[in-house]
Amino acid sequence: MHDTFSLLVCVVVLATIFDFINGFHDTANAIATSVSTRVLSPRTAVFMAAILNFAGALTGTAVAKTVGAGLVEAQFVTQATVVAALLSAIIWDLITWYFGLPTSSSHALLASIVGASVATAGIEVIIEKGVYKVLMALIISPAIGFVLGFLLMLFLLWLFGKKSIASVHFLFNKLQIASAAYMAFSHGSNDAQKTMGIITMALVSYYKLPDFHVPLWVMILCAVAMALGTALGGWRIIKTLGMRLVHLQPIHGFAAEASAATVIEVASRIGLPLSTTHIISSTILGVGATKRLSAVRWGIAKNIVMAWILTLPVCVALAWLIYKALILVV
């Protein structure tokens, strides 16, 4: 099967669709806690998240380089490889969105890249060091988020423990707007770059480019697609994260968002693609655990974790199967 320009166009279109669905799927990451604490109306929260997702997406390309050049050997990647990876990630995102499960678009995309690449050129195509680094970041970051959320909430309780409930609510009604904005910005800075990496991988493969460099038009395209997806919202997942996982007050929402956004921003600057869904879910659990362990609805948390665990093997297998099907028909 020969790579054609039409396949490259297909990659760009599918990547844009994935980025749009990513924004749609992950709106909850940025605004669920703000909506559930009634600090922001759903309409205002979604509009703010869309703008800041767009801004965050334009702030760097370190994550894009990790995704596009750090997981598999680029010389073995074909346009069909990238198409299969994108189709796999899109299908999984839509399935989990339908069931209201806040799974990881990052896990889905990264696992799909590996699965499709192995189907293309065998297990040797994998860059073990890069995959290991990404897996460790995806696994360890939720634990860091949980601990950071727990500690920040304890600090806030110590700092404001003697203040009246009314004054604390008034203060954090304002501060949570800032933390929601920070969370939306960090989400754009990490998640949109993954799609930039995919498109640039396809461009490098098609044009046989010597260097991996993300073009400005790719950055703008991905930023716009994610912002538009965010603007439509993902209300099923917002309900799960913001209303069913643990009961939140504005001070809890601030702690969860500020903790999650900090973890994501640090990772974005050093080129680590994280699951923003994992991070905000874990910080919400960490914040909730400071009230009492029974305040967290661990049954729902267990279902979410099970969905996370399923994502990696399902998307590897799905991308492998899609690639094998593609080479039969293209």
HELIX and SHEET records of a PDB file:
HELIX    1   1 PHE A    5  SER A   36  1                                  32    
HELIX    2   2 PRO A   42  ALA A   57  1                                  16    
HELIX    3   3 ALA A   62  ALA A   69  1                                   8    
HELIX    4   4 ALA A   74  PHE A   76  5                                   3    
HELIX    5   5 GLN A   79  TYR A   98  1                                  20    
HELIX    6   6 SER A  105  ALA A  121  1                                  17    
HELIX    7   7 ILE A  123  VAL A  125  5                                   3    
HELIX    8   8 GLU A  128  PHE A  160  1                                  33    
HELIX    9   9 ILE A  165  TYR A  207  1                                  43    
HELIX   10  10 LEU A  216  LEU A  232  1                                  17    
HELIX   11  11 TRP A  235  LYS A  239  1                                   5    
HELIX   12  12 THR A  240  ARG A  244  3                                   5    
HELIX   13  13 PRO A  250  ILE A  270  1                                  21    
HELIX   14  14 THR A  276  ALA A  289  1                                  14    
HELIX   15  15 LEU A  293  ALA A  295  5                                   3    
HELIX   16  16 TRP A  298  VAL A  329  1                                  32    
END                                                                             
